[in-house]
Structures are given as structure tokens and as C-alpha cells.
């Protein structure tokens, strides 16, 4: 699969401009590397919005979905650094998805990412997944490298902010990811879902993001 592993942690948030430089410094100098170092984490990618909200988006892939509820990950969550605690407390409009990668087609990862958030019906998940499998085919779409479906676990998908225990009707949402060579390639590919009469009522939000940087386990210092 173009995405390493079978599990995905998705986080997205806004940050006040007053703290934005510090937030970016923390993400770039500590947080991504710290998370990828956890046993079972394979790689992380960080994005900023070209069009859409929240402004920042990060994707962390794991070898299996179970890694996202493993003792190693729970220990990391329970032992955040002071720098992490200060920045997490400033998150606004946070989205946190703990998901299974159920569809991943294509080869490689792109410099731009389209993301579509869907709210599956209470019944019919299998039919929806089958319909999306037909749509998530990059082979005939110029500029599209790979396409993926993430299905959130509604119990584990809670933000790290103080309002984490509030009822969230979107905790079980799905995310379609569209990896592209450029932001200009995404709208036509996204329209196959957002403009589809059967799928359009399920669309919650959509956006286009540009890659800031990525890091894999093999990039980390040894020892």
C-alpha cells in the first residue's frame, strides 16, 4: 500500500497567531520525531491548508491499528513534555481521528493532499465502502498519485483538549485522502465524491492541503 501500515492517527487544529511561531517550532523540532519514535509508528506527514479548515493537519501511520491503543502509545500520551503540554493547551477546533486504513490505492505520496470528511449512515457501511472503492482509483486521474479511505474508531477518536469528553457526533466519521502532485489536480478528483448525488449528502467538510514535510522511522537518529 502507498501508506505504510494499517493504522492512521489524524490530527488537525487551528492556533492563535500569537503562538503560531512557537507551535510550528514545537511540531518541527520535537513532536513529529517524538511520535514516529514510538514502537509501531512508521511515518508522519505535516500539512498546512491551501483551502480549508483547520489550518494545520498531521498524519501518523502505524504498522497496525492496534498500535494506536498500545501500551507504548498510551505511555507517550500520559507523559507529554512540558513543551507539548503548553502547545496542546492552545489548540483550537481540534480534530483527532484514530482510524483504520481500509482502502489504499496507488503508489507513493504526493506534495498536495485533498481531504474529504464523510459521515457514514448508521446502516450501510459496507455499501458505502464498496462505492468508495470504485471512486478511489488514481490510475485514470492526471496528477493523482494515490487515494485512501480512513475509518475512525468512535471510541478512540477524541481530542486531547479539555473538552474531550463532550459528545461528538463526528467521532465515527470517515476521511478520504487524495495524494496529488499539485493542489490543482485535487478538485476534479474530489468532485467524484463531493459532486456525486449518492455521496454528496454524507460530505461534512473538504479541504486542500500542501505538504510541509514528512519523517519516517528510518530518518530518526540511531541509538
C-alpha positions as CSV (number, residue, x, y, z in Angstrom):
1,X,0.0,0.0,0.0
2,X,1.2,3.6,-0.6
3,X,0.6,4.4,3.1
4,X,2.9,2.4,5.4
5,X,0.9,0.2,7.7
6,X,-2.7,-0.3,8.5
7,X,-3.5,2.4,11.2
8,X,-3.6,6.1,11.0
9,X,-3.7,8.9,13.6
10,X,-5.1,12.1,12.0
11,X,-4.9,15.4,13.9
12,X,-5.9,18.8,12.7
13,X,-6.1,22.1,14.5
14,X,-6.0,25.9,14.4
15,X,-3.7,28.0,16.5
16,X,-3.8,31.7,17.5
17,X,-1.4,33.8,15.5
18,X,0.2,34.9,18.8
19,X,1.5,31.4,19.4
20,X,1.9,30.2,15.9
21,X,5.6,30.5,15.6
22,X,6.2,28.5,18.8
23,X,3.6,25.9,17.7
24,X,5.4,25.4,14.4
25,X,8.8,25.2,16.1
26,X,7.5,22.6,18.5
27,X,6.0,20.5,15.7
28,X,9.1,20.7,13.6
29,X,11.7,20.2,16.3
30,X,10.1,17.8,18.7
31,X,6.6,16.5,18.2
32,X,6.7,14.7,14.8
33,X,10.0,12.9,15.6
34,X,8.8,12.0,19.1
35,X,5.7,10.3,17.8
36,X,7.5,8.5,15.0
37,X,9.9,7.1,17.6
38,X,7.1,5.2,19.3
39,X,7.1,1.5,18.7
40,X,4.8,0.7,15.8
41,X,4.7,4.2,14.3
42,X,6.1,4.2,10.8
43,X,6.0,7.8,9.4
44,X,4.4,11.2,9.9
45,X,3.4,13.9,7.4
46,X,2.6,17.5,8.2
47,X,0.5,19.9,6.2
48,X,-0.9,23.5,6.1
49,X,-4.2,24.4,4.4
50,X,-4.2,25.7,0.9
51,X,-8.0,25.8,1.2
52,X,-10.0,24.6,4.2
53,X,-10.0,24.5,8.0
54,X,-8.5,23.7,10.4
55,X,-5.3,25.3,9.2
56,X,-2.9,22.5,10.2
57,X,-3.1,18.8,9.6
58,X,-0.8,15.9,10.5
59,X,-1.0,12.2,9.6
60,X,0.8,9.5,11.5
61,X,0.8,5.9,10.1
62,X,1.2,2.8,12.2
63,X,2.1,-0.7,11.4
64,X,-1.3,-2.0,12.7
65,X,-4.4,-0.3,14.1
66,X,-3.7,-1.9,17.5
67,X,-0.6,0.3,17.9
68,X,-3.0,3.3,18.4
69,X,-4.2,1.7,21.7
70,X,-0.9,0.0,22.6
71,X,0.9,0.5,26.0
72,X,3.7,2.3,24.2
73,X,1.4,4.9,22.7
74,X,-0.6,5.3,25.9
75,X,2.6,5.9,27.8
76,X,3.6,8.6,25.4
77,X,0.2,10.3,25.8
78,X,0.5,10.1,29.6
79,X,4.0,11.5,29.6
80,X,3.8,14.6,27.4
81,X,6.8,17.0,27.6
82,X,6.2,20.4,29.1
83,X,6.6,21.9,25.6
84,X,3.9,19.6,24.4
85,X,1.5,20.4,27.2
86,X,1.9,24.1,26.6
87,X,1.2,23.8,22.9
88,X,-1.7,21.3,23.2
89,X,-3.4,23.6,25.6
90,X,-3.5,26.2,22.8
91,X,-5.1,24.0,20.2
92,X,-8.3,25.4,18.7
93,X,-11.0,23.5,16.7
94,X,-9.1,20.2,17.2
95,X,-10.0,17.1,15.2
96,X,-8.4,13.8,16.3
97,X,-9.1,10.7,14.3
98,X,-7.9,7.2,15.3
99,X,-8.5,5.2,12.2
100,X,-8.2,2.0,10.2
101,X,-6.9,2.4,6.7
102,X,-9.4,0.3,4.8
103,X,-8.7,1.3,1.2
104,X,-5.3,2.5,-0.2
105,X,-4.7,2.5,-3.9
106,X,-1.9,3.9,-6.0
107,X,1.9,4.2,-5.5
108,X,3.6,6.8,-3.4
109,X,2.7,10.1,-1.7
110,X,2.1,13.5,-3.2
111,X,3.1,17.1,-2.5
112,X,-0.5,18.0,-2.0
113,X,-3.4,16.4,-0.2
114,X,-7.2,16.6,-0.7
115,X,-9.2,15.5,2.3
116,X,-13.0,14.8,2.4
117,X,-14.8,14.1,5.7
118,X,-17.8,11.8,5.4
119,X,-20.4,10.9,8.0
120,X,-21.5,7.3,7.1
121,X,-25.1,6.3,7.7
122,X,-26.0,4.2,10.7
123,X,-26.6,1.3,8.3
124,X,-24.9,0.6,5.0
125,X,-21.2,1.0,5.8
126,X,-20.3,-2.0,3.6
127,X,-22.2,-0.5,0.7
128,X,-20.6,2.9,1.2
129,X,-17.1,1.3,1.4
130,X,-17.7,-0.6,-1.8
131,X,-18.9,2.6,-3.6
132,X,-15.8,4.5,-2.4
133,X,-13.6,1.7,-3.6
134,X,-14.8,2.3,-7.1
135,X,-14.1,6.0,-6.8
136,X,-10.7,5.8,-5.2
137,X,-8.8,4.8,-8.3
138,X,-5.9,7.2,-9.1
139,X,-5.0,5.3,-12.4
140,X,-7.2,7.4,-14.7
141,X,-6.7,10.8,-12.9
142,X,-3.9,13.0,-14.0
143,X,-1.8,14.3,-11.1
144,X,-3.3,11.9,-8.6
145,X,-0.7,9.6,-7.0
146,X,-2.8,7.6,-4.5
147,X,-6.2,7.6,-2.8
148,X,-7.2,6.3,0.6
149,X,-10.0,5.7,3.0
150,X,-9.7,6.1,6.8
151,X,-12.4,4.9,9.1
152,X,-12.4,6.4,12.6
153,X,-12.8,4.3,15.7
154,X,-15.6,6.3,17.5
155,X,-14.3,5.3,21.0
156,X,-10.7,6.2,20.5
157,X,-11.2,9.3,18.3
158,X,-11.2,12.0,21.0
159,X,-9.3,15.3,21.1
160,X,-6.6,15.9,23.6
161,X,-8.1,19.2,24.7
162,X,-10.1,19.7,27.9
163,X,-13.5,19.2,26.1
164,X,-12.5,15.6,25.0
165,X,-15.4,14.0,26.9
166,X,-18.1,16.1,25.2
167,X,-20.4,14.1,22.9
168,X,-19.1,14.2,19.4
169,X,-21.4,13.1,16.6
170,X,-18.4,13.0,14.2
171,X,-16.2,10.7,16.2
172,X,-17.0,7.8,13.9
173,X,-16.6,9.8,10.6
174,X,-14.5,8.6,7.7
175,X,-11.9,10.5,5.8
176,X,-11.0,10.2,2.1
177,X,-7.4,11.3,1.3
178,X,-6.3,12.2,-2.2
179,X,-2.5,12.4,-2.7
180,X,-1.6,14.6,-5.6
181,X,1.4,16.2,-7.3
182,X,-0.1,19.7,-7.1
183,X,-3.1,21.3,-5.5
184,X,-4.6,22.0,-8.9
185,X,-5.1,18.3,-9.5
186,X,-7.3,17.8,-6.5
187,X,-10.7,19.5,-7.3
188,X,-11.5,17.2,-10.2
189,X,-10.7,14.1,-8.2
190,X,-12.6,15.3,-5.2
191,X,-15.7,16.2,-7.3
192,X,-16.2,12.5,-8.0
193,X,-17.3,12.3,-4.3
194,X,-18.4,15.8,-3.4
195,X,-20.4,16.1,-6.6
196,X,-21.8,12.5,-6.6
197,X,-25.6,12.6,-5.9
198,X,-25.4,9.5,-3.7
199,X,-22.3,10.6,-1.7
200,X,-22.8,14.3,-1.5
201,X,-25.3,14.2,1.4
202,X,-22.6,12.4,3.5
203,X,-19.9,15.1,3.0
204,X,-19.2,17.1,6.1
205,X,-16.2,19.1,5.0
206,X,-13.5,19.1,2.4
207,X,-10.2,20.8,2.0
208,X,-6.9,21.0,0.1
209,X,-3.5,21.0,1.9
210,X,0.1,21.4,0.9
211,X,2.8,19.2,2.4
212,X,5.2,21.0,4.8
213,X,7.4,18.0,5.5
214,X,7.5,14.3,6.4
215,X,9.6,12.0,8.5
216,X,9.9,8.2,8.5
217,X,11.3,5.9,11.2
218,X,14.4,5.3,9.2
219,X,15.1,9.1,9.2
220,X,15.5,9.2,13.0
221,X,18.9,9.3,14.6
222,X,20.2,5.9,15.6
223,X,21.0,5.0,19.2
